[in-house]
Amino acid sequence: MDSVDYSQGTIVVRRGGERITIAVVPSTQIYLHDSSGTFADVRPGAQIDVFVSEIDGHLVAQIIHLK
Protein backbone atom coordinates (compact mmCIF):
# COMPACT_ATOMS: atom_id res chain seq x y z
CA MET A 1 0.00 0.00 0.00
CA ASP A 2 1.39 3.37 -0.99
CA SER A 3 -0.44 5.77 1.29
CA VAL A 4 -3.28 6.31 3.75
CA ASP A 5 -5.31 9.49 4.15
CA TYR A 6 -7.19 9.18 7.42
CA SER A 7 -8.98 12.53 7.05
CA GLN A 8 -10.30 11.67 3.58
CA GLY A 9 -10.90 7.99 4.40
CA THR A 10 -8.85 6.66 1.48
CA ILE A 11 -5.97 4.34 0.77
CA VAL A 12 -3.79 4.27 -2.33
CA VAL A 13 -2.55 0.93 -3.59
CA ARG A 14 -0.29 0.13 -6.50
CA ARG A 15 -1.35 -2.47 -9.03
CA GLY A 16 1.32 -2.95 -11.64
CA GLY A 17 2.50 0.61 -12.27
CA GLU A 18 -0.91 2.16 -11.59
CA ARG A 19 -1.86 3.96 -8.37
CA ILE A 20 -5.45 3.25 -7.37
CA THR A 21 -7.39 5.26 -4.77
CA ILE A 22 -9.90 3.26 -2.71
CA ALA A 23 -12.38 4.72 -0.24
CA VAL A 24 -12.58 3.21 3.25
CA VAL A 25 -16.06 3.64 4.73
CA PRO A 26 -17.52 2.87 8.17
CA SER A 27 -18.91 -0.45 6.88
CA THR A 28 -15.48 -1.60 5.62
CA GLN A 29 -14.44 -4.73 7.52
CA ILE A 30 -10.78 -4.63 8.55
CA TYR A 31 -8.90 -7.68 9.78
CA LEU A 32 -5.46 -7.70 11.40
CA HIS A 33 -4.23 -11.28 11.13
CA ASP A 34 -7.11 -13.25 12.71
CA SER A 35 -8.65 -10.39 14.71
CA SER A 36 -10.82 -7.39 13.91
CA GLY A 37 -8.91 -4.21 13.22
CA THR A 38 -9.66 -0.55 12.65
CA PHE A 39 -8.73 2.01 10.00
CA ALA A 40 -6.02 3.23 12.41
CA ASP A 41 -4.30 -0.17 11.97
CA VAL A 42 -3.90 0.49 8.24
CA ARG A 43 -0.42 1.95 7.68
CA PRO A 44 1.51 3.00 4.58
CA GLY A 45 3.75 0.20 3.34
CA ALA A 46 1.55 -2.54 4.79
CA GLN A 47 0.89 -5.66 2.76
CA ILE A 48 -2.87 -6.04 2.32
CA ASP A 49 -5.54 -7.90 0.44
CA VAL A 50 -8.46 -5.62 -0.34
CA PHE A 51 -11.84 -6.55 -1.76
CA VAL A 52 -13.65 -3.64 -3.42
CA SER A 53 -16.93 -2.69 -5.01
CA GLU A 54 -17.48 0.07 -7.51
CA ILE A 55 -20.13 2.50 -6.28
CA ASP A 56 -21.05 5.53 -8.38
CA GLY A 57 -17.76 5.25 -10.26
CA HIS A 58 -15.61 5.06 -7.11
CA LEU A 59 -13.83 2.05 -5.65
CA VAL A 60 -14.96 1.31 -2.09
CA ALA A 61 -13.22 -1.19 0.18
CA GLN A 62 -15.56 -3.86 1.49
CA ILE A 63 -12.90 -5.97 3.25
CA ILE A 64 -9.24 -5.21 4.07
CA HIS A 65 -6.99 -8.03 5.32
CA LEU A 66 -3.71 -6.77 6.81
CA LYS A 67 -0.91 -9.31 6.46
C-alpha positions as CSV (number, residue, x, y, z in Angstrom):
1,M,0.0,0.0,0.0
2,D,1.4,3.4,-1.0
3,S,-0.4,5.8,1.3
4,V,-3.3,6.3,3.7
5,D,-5.3,9.5,4.1
6,Y,-7.2,9.2,7.4
7,S,-9.0,12.5,7.1
8,Q,-10.3,11.7,3.6
9,G,-10.9,8.0,4.4
10,T,-8.8,6.7,1.5
11,I,-6.0,4.3,0.8
12,V,-3.8,4.3,-2.3
13,V,-2.5,0.9,-3.6
14,R,-0.3,0.1,-6.5
15,R,-1.3,-2.5,-9.0
16,G,1.3,-2.9,-11.6
17,G,2.5,0.6,-12.3
18,E,-0.9,2.2,-11.6
19,R,-1.9,4.0,-8.4
20,I,-5.4,3.3,-7.4
21,T,-7.4,5.3,-4.8
22,I,-9.9,3.3,-2.7
23,A,-12.4,4.7,-0.2
24,V,-12.6,3.2,3.2
25,V,-16.1,3.6,4.7
26,P,-17.5,2.9,8.2
27,S,-18.9,-0.4,6.9
28,T,-15.5,-1.6,5.6
29,Q,-14.4,-4.7,7.5
30,I,-10.8,-4.6,8.6
31,Y,-8.9,-7.7,9.8
32,L,-5.5,-7.7,11.4
33,H,-4.2,-11.3,11.1
34,D,-7.1,-13.3,12.7
35,S,-8.7,-10.4,14.7
36,S,-10.8,-7.4,13.9
37,G,-8.9,-4.2,13.2
38,T,-9.7,-0.5,12.7
39,F,-8.7,2.0,10.0
40,A,-6.0,3.2,12.4
41,D,-4.3,-0.2,12.0
42,V,-3.9,0.5,8.2
43,R,-0.4,1.9,7.7
44,P,1.5,3.0,4.6
45,G,3.8,0.2,3.3
46,A,1.6,-2.5,4.8
47,Q,0.9,-5.7,2.8
48,I,-2.9,-6.0,2.3
49,D,-5.5,-7.9,0.4
50,V,-8.5,-5.6,-0.3
51,F,-11.8,-6.6,-1.8
52,V,-13.6,-3.6,-3.4
53,S,-16.9,-2.7,-5.0
54,E,-17.5,0.1,-7.5
55,I,-20.1,2.5,-6.3
56,D,-21.0,5.5,-8.4
57,G,-17.8,5.2,-10.3
58,H,-15.6,5.1,-7.1
59,L,-13.8,2.0,-5.6
60,V,-15.0,1.3,-2.1
61,A,-13.2,-1.2,0.2
62,Q,-15.6,-3.9,1.5
63,I,-12.9,-6.0,3.2
64,I,-9.2,-5.2,4.1
65,H,-7.0,-8.0,5.3
66,L,-3.7,-6.8,6.8
67,K,-0.9,-9.3,6.5
